[in-house]
């Protein structure tokens, strides 16, 4: 069981379009974790989220159901397949929109090469449907990475990724290649 309430006031201008609005949000979720033998486990949760914008004349509160789900499948003792699906809500600085409903799905695989080296790959798809304006964004992503664990507490993470956003408003189209090098500390 999870409950959330937030209040935000954003005073910085957004891209010269005037002040960004504030918002009050209220939501809740109920979920359960499950296991089916040694091969399958996961989590599933459902709930609602209501966001009431402030500072936008005529803007109405936005309410949406939310869903989070994860399924892990141990293909072998060294390889795991993970699928996720998630919905939510994100803020938007565009005038006339209280924000966007987000729908995300990913599928990824992780394989243990040696006791110290793990590789992983992930593909993702997302859809953002903006409230109050005629805009939808589709997001595609792909990442590949590896972790070299020096000892139980410290590892080196290397990854590369590609993301692409296609919008019904062409000014929001984008693509990016990213690389990451980092140290991971666990204790």
N, C-alpha and C positions, 0 to 999 in steps of 0.2 A: 504494500500500500504506500502510495506517495501522494503528497499534496504540495502544490506550489502556488505562491503569490508573489508578484513582483510589481514594482513601481519604478518607472524610468522617466527622467526628464533630460532631453538632449537639447542643448542650446547652440551647438555649432551649426553653421550653415552647411547644407549638403549640396555640393556642386553648384553653388550660386542660385539654388532654387528657393531660398528662404530658410527659415528655421526648421529643423527637423522636429517632428512631433514627439511628445512623450506618450507613454501608454501604461495602462494598468492591466495586469494579467492574472487570471485565476484558473487553476486546473487541478486535475487529479488523475491517478492511474491505479489500476489493480492488476497484478501480474502473478505469474507462477513459474517456477523453474521445474524442469522435468528431466528424467533420465530413462532411457529404454536400453537396459543392459549396458555392455561396455562399448557399443558402437555409436549410439545416438544420445545427445543431450542438448539442452537449449533452454530458452526462456521465451515467454510470451506475455505481453501486457497490453491492456487497452484502457482508454480513458477519454477525457475531453480537455480542451483548452479554449478559454475565452479571453480575447484581448480587446480592450476598449481604448481606442486612440484618443489622445488629448491634443488640442491645438490644430485640428483639421476641421474647419466648418463643414457640417453635414456628414462627416464620417460616422459610420455605424460600427458597433461592436462586431467582431468576427468570432464565431464559435465553430469549432471543428472537432470531430472525433480524432483521437490519436491511436496509433498502433505501433508497437515495437515487437519484433520477433527475431530470434536467432536460433539456427539449427546447426549443430556441429556433428559431423559424421567422421568417425575414425576409420578411414579407408584401410589403413594398415597401422601397425604400432608406430610407424615413423611419419605417416602422412595424414593430415586432417583437412577436410573440406568444410568450409563455413559459409552459410548463406544467411543474409540479414535482410529484413524489410523494416522500414521505419517511416512514419508520417510525423509531421509537426508544423510549426509556424515560424516564419522568420520575418524580421523587420524589413522595411523598405523605405528609402528616403524619397521616393517619387511622390509628388503632389497628387492627391486624390486616391492614394492606396494606403490602406492600413497595414499591408504586409502581404506575404505570400504563403500559401499552403505548400508544404514540401513533401514530396514522395520520393523515397530513396530505396534502392535495392542494390546489394553487392553480393558477389560470390568470390570466394578466395580459397587458395590452397596453400598449406604450409607443410614443408618437408624437412625433416631433420637429416642432414647429410652425414654429420659426425656428431659426437657428443658436444662439440663446441660450435658447429656451424649449422645455421638454419636458413633456408631460403623460403621466400613467400611471393605470391603473385595475387593480384586482386583486380577484378573488373567491376565497375559501378555504373549505374544509370540513375539519374534523378530528374524530377520534373517539378518546376516551381510554377504555381498558378496564382497570379497576383489578383488580389481583391480590389475591386473598384476601378481598374484600368484594363485595357485590352493588351495584356502581356502574358506570355508563357515562355519559360526558359527550359530547355532540355540540356542536361549535363551528362557528359560521358567521361569516364576516367579509367585509367589503367596504371597500375603500379607494379614494380618488381623490386624486391629488396633482399638483403641478407643481414644476418646478425652473427658476428663472431664473438662468442662468449669467452673472455679471457679467464675468468674465474666465476664463482657463483654470484659475485656482486657487480662485476663490471663487464660490459660488452660494447662492441663497436657496431653501429648501425649504418649501413649504406643502402640508399634506395634511389630509384629514378621513377618519374611518373609523367603522365601526359593527361591533361584535362582539356575539355572542349565544352564551350557553352554556345548554344544556338538559341537565339531569342526571336520572338515575333517582331521585336523592335531591333532592327539591325545594328543600332549603336551599342547594343549590349553583347553582341557576339564577341567571343574571345577564345583563345587557345593558349596553352602554356606547357612548356616542358620544365620539370623541376628536378632538382637533385638534392639529396640530403646526406650529410655526414654528421654523425652524432655519437656521443657516448651515452650508454644506458647504465644507470646505477640502480641496483635493486638491493634492498636490505630487509 
